[in-house]
Amino acid sequence: MQIYVIDREGSEHALEAIPGWRIMEIIRDSGLPITAECGGACACATCHIYVDPEWWDKLEPRNEEENNTLDLAFDVSEYSRLSCQILFNENLDGLKMTLAPE
């Protein structure tokens, strides 16, 4: 299973994805530049991503805590998510996203 991440320079990376892992962990452990300062506690917005629109409805909706934390982020769009709040599962095989600006 894989996810596809476009880095800040525009290059796409296919990353091996493990069910039960947070998207943030998959990106971080692959070596791509994602800060994730709070380690996945939904407190910093440094794991901000843009989910490809075709995948948006396949994700669980953002909760209030995630919405509040995204208020701290820059360049938030309607497809913004915190990658620490998305748990990978088989239904997300092929998920596409872009790293948000730092």
Residue pairs with C-beta under 8 A, 6 or more apart in sequence:
1 16
1 17
1 18
1 19
1 88
1 90
1 93
2 14
2 15
2 16
2 17
2 93
2 94
3 14
3 15
3 17
3 23
3 26
3 88
3 92
3 94
3 95
3 96
3 97
4 12
4 13
4 14
4 15
4 94
4 95
4 96
4 97
5 12
5 13
5 15
5 27
5 30
5 32
5 49
5 96
5 97
5 98
5 99
6 12
6 13
6 96
6 97
6 98
6 99
7 13
7 32
7 33
7 99
8 33
8 99
8 101
8 102
13 30
13 32
15 26
15 27
15 30
15 32
16 26
16 30
17 26
17 88
17 92
17 93
17 95
18 26
18 88
19 88
19 89
19 90
20 87
20 88
20 89
21 87
21 88
22 40
22 83
22 84
22 85
22 86
22 87
22 88
23 49
23 83
23 84
23 86
23 87
23 88
23 95
23 97
24 34
24 36
24 40
24 47
24 82
24 83
24 84
24 86
25 40
26 88
27 34
27 47
27 49
27 83
27 99
28 34
28 36
32 99
33 99
33 102
34 46
34 47
34 83
34 99
35 44
35 46
35 47
35 102
36 44
36 46
36 47
36 83
36 84
37 44
37 46
38 44
38 46
38 84
39 84
40 47
40 84
41 84
42 65
42 66
42 69
42 82
42 84
42 85
43 69
44 69
44 72
45 69
45 70
45 72
45 73
45 82
46 102
47 82
47 83
47 84
48 70
48 73
48 74
48 76
48 80
48 81
48 82
48 83
48 99
48 100
49 80
49 81
49 82
49 83
49 97
49 98
49 99
49 100
50 77
50 79
50 80
50 81
50 97
50 98
50 100
51 59
51 79
51 80
51 81
51 95
51 96
51 97
52 79
52 95
52 96
52 97
52 98
53 79
54 96
55 92
55 95
55 96
55 97
56 79
58 91
58 92
58 95
59 81
59 86
59 92
60 86
62 70
62 81
62 85
63 85
66 81
66 82
66 85
69 82
70 76
70 80
70 82
73 80
73 100
74 100
74 101
75 100
75 101
80 100
81 97
83 97
86 92
88 95
